[in-house]
Amino acid sequence: MRDKMRENKKMSSLVILVVTLVLLFILNKTLDDYKLRILNLCGIYVTLGLSMNLINGFTGLFSLGHAGFMAIGAYTVAILTMPIPMKEMNFFMKPMVPFLSNIEWPFLPALLMGGILAGLFGFLIGAPVLRLTDDYLAIATLGFAEIIRVVFTNTQSITNGALGLKGIPNTTNVWWSWGIALITILFMEFLMKGSYGKAFKAIREDEIAARSMGISLFKHKVMSFTFGSFLAGIGGGLLAGLLGTIDPNMFRIVLTFNILLIVVLGGLGSIKGTTISAIIVTIMMEALRFLDESINIGSLHIEGIPGMRMVIFSVILMVAVVVKKEGLLKES
């Protein structure tokens, strides 16, 4: 009976994958550039939402450092893929360091390097910081993200400082963004069904009980944090390849809160919920952009309030937490 259920589940997963690929192919051919960008953002935020859910949802840690890891991935991809003449145009105030100014990598190796560097920083930061818990961990990881942003703002010869980087090759497309998203979903499903995933959930539920069962809290926390950081770096690299321009102000704390919104609305520890939430939130972020601008209804003129759409999303988040605190879908 169990074998039959597993076979049915595999078949349904395969059907969903095929339907998703066909749908992406159709949308890639029919949507205009603006809608394609939103579709790409949906895929990127699926990856980012799952990376944060791995840390905050499945392992029960309270991390707010995602923007910092995204910045590492984004700047790595930008610097490694940018053509040499474009680097010379960007770094007009202060020349770029020689060992970076003359290199130009393909997108895939640069994207992997962005993830590896973000994962390495996640490991180095996580080793001392993950001994903290709850609010202290949140403050420490938030501080790390701000330190990264300030460092990138002041390293003129490496990141071009506050001027940012322009002319990044627009390599990210539907197949890159959603291909990585689908790989991330499959990786999360595989990880959560294995012994490591069970250990992560045990730590989330009760650290004392997990320790008594022989689970190394430090090892598994650092592993979860490193995996999540790696995926955040990949997401940041995809974002750089999509937008074509980045600067340190893109990676403020509000970016982390946007991803946290996706995780909470989708449900802590829910892969399906996070995927659905990432798509809904990304589309609604664009659909509600009119709230930030002035609205004319006949002779009635309503002045726009900058940031109003974020107020709406904050209200939605509060309602969701009160009414349906487990999120869109319960943990499977």
Beta strands, then each sheet from edge to edge (+ up, - down):
strand 1: 165-166
strand 2: 245-246
strand 3: 295-297
strand 4: 300-302
sheet 1: 1+ 2-
sheet 2: 3+ 4-
end
